[in-house]
Amino acid sequence: MSARTLFDKVWDLHSVGTLPSGQTQLFIGLHLIHEVTSPQAFAMLRERGLKVLFPERTVATVDHIVPTENQGRPFADVLAEEMMQALENSSKEFGIRFYNIGSGNQGIVHVIAPEQGLTQPGMTVACGDSHTSTHGAFGAIAFGIGTSQVRDVLASQTLALSKLKVRKIEVNGSLPPGVYPKDVILHIIRKLGVKGGVGYAYEYAGTTFEQMSMEGRMTVCNMSIEGGARCGYVNPDQVTFDYLKGKDFAPKGADWDQAVAWWNSIRSDDDAVYDDVVRFEAADIAPTVTWGITPGQGIAVNETIPIPESLPETERAIAQQAYEYMQLTPGTEIQGTKVDVCFIGSCTNGRLTDLREAAKFAQGHHVAEGVKAFVVPGSERVKQEAEAEGLDQVFVEAGFEWREPGCSMCLAMNPDKLQGSQISASSSNRNFKGRQGSSTGRTLLMSPAMVVAAAVKGAVADVRELMV
C-alpha cells in the first residue's frame, strides 16, 4: 500500500462509490445545520416526501441571525423570527437534536460541535456554512456546502464530491510575542493568495502547529477557505486527545483507548506523498492587519500599505478597488488608521482562549473615546466559562460591551452592523465589501489581542506596545 495522507485515508474510508460523473459519493459522519441554510433544504425534503435518513447524525443550532443584545422572542426582525421557527419546527418534525437559545449549548455552529466533542478525528463533517473547515483542526475532513447539498445530506447522508489534491503547509518555530494563530493564517493567505488553494486540501504541519492549542488550530483551519482551499486539517496528536477527553460526546472507558489508537493510525504517514509542499518560518510572522477587501490583502502592523508597482500585475486591479473602497492611500502606514468599531467574536476567534488573551490586554486600559467596542462569546458555554473567570467584568470595566452568543458582526445578518463608512477592527474572517452590514463599511481583520489594542488607541496599533 502506498504511503498516504490523512486526507487519503479518511476519504477512502468514507467513499460509498463512484458516480457516473466521476465524483465520489462520500458518506458524511456529522452534519451540522443552522437557521439560515436549512429551511429551504427541509422544504425540498417535504416536496419529495423524503425523511432525514440518519437524524442522529445531524445537530442543529441557531447563530447567524440571533440578536446579541435582546434575545427575547419573538425577534424584532420578522424574517429572523420566521427562520427560527422554521428550524425549531423542522428539528422537532424530523427528530433532530436542536440546541436552542437558553439550552446552555447554543452558539456558533463551529464553536459548539468541538466544545461538546461532537467533532472527532477521522470524521467527515458537512455544514451549510463556508467556515466548516474549522473542524479539520481535529484531523477531520470538513466541507462547507450549499443549500441543495444540505438537502442531499439530510436525505442520503452523502455528498457528491471530487477528490482534492493535498498541499502540506509546514510552519516551524515558536511564534514571537504578540503573534497568534490568526496572524499565521493571514500570513499564509497573504503569501499563497486567496485562490492559491483552489482544488486543494491544506494539511497544516510543523512545530508551530504542534505547539498550538486546539483552539488556535481551529482558527487556522477556519480560514482555509479564505485561501481558496476546500478544507484544511491538522493531524491528530496528544493535544487533540487531551482536548477531547471527557467531552460530552467523546468515547469513554475502553472505547476511549480504542479510539485514540485508531485516531493515531489515520495520521498522515511519515513518507506520505503530497501534491505540493510549502514551508514558512514562525519567526517571519508579525502581528498582521488586512488593509483591503480580501483576506489576502494583509500586511504586518509595522508595514506600509503596498503601492501598485510592488504588487504582481494580476493583483493590481483588485488592489485599486481596495484603495478606493477602503479610502486608504498606498505607501502610508496602516498603523494609526482610525477605527470606529472594535469587534471580538465569530467562529474564528470567539472561543474561551481568544477571550482570555484579549482580556489580558484590556485589563488596566480603557476603550478610546468615540469607539464602540464589544465582545460576543462564541457559545453559551464560552459565555458561562468566561463569566466564571471574571472576563466579562474585565471587558466591561475597560469599556467593552459584553453580549450574548451569536455570529454577530462577522456577517451582520442580525442587528450588529456597521453604519455608513465606519471602519471596524474585527477578529472575524472576512473583509469583503459590505460584509459587516453597511455597503460602504470597512473591515480590518486582525487577532483579538490586536482588536483590543485598536480599541484602546482608537486606531490600528501594535499589540506589542501594550505588553509589559
Secondary structure, 3 states (H helix, E strand, C coil): CCCCCHHHHHHHHHEEEECCCCCEEEECCEEEECCCCCHHHHHHHHHHCCCCCCHHHEEEECCCCCCCCCCCCCCCCHHHHHHHHHHHHHHHHHCCEEECCCCCCCECHHHHHHHCCCCCCCCEEEECCHHHHHHHHHCCEEEECCHHHHHHHHHHCEEEECCCEEEEEEEECCCCCCCCHHHHHHHHHHHHCCCCCCCEEEEEECHHHHHCCHHHHHHHHHHHHHHCCCEEEECCCHHHHHHHCCCCCCCCCHHHHHHHHHHHHCCCCCCCCCCEEEEEEHHHCCCEEECCCCCCCEEECCCECCCHHHCCHHHHHHHHHHHHHHCCCCCCECCCCECCEEEECHHHHCCHHHHHHHHHHHCCCCCCCCCEEEECCCEHHHHHHHHHCCHHHHHHHCCCEECCCCCHHHCCCCCCCCCCCCEEEECCCCCCCCCCCCCCCEEEECCHHHHHHHHHHCECCCHHHHCC
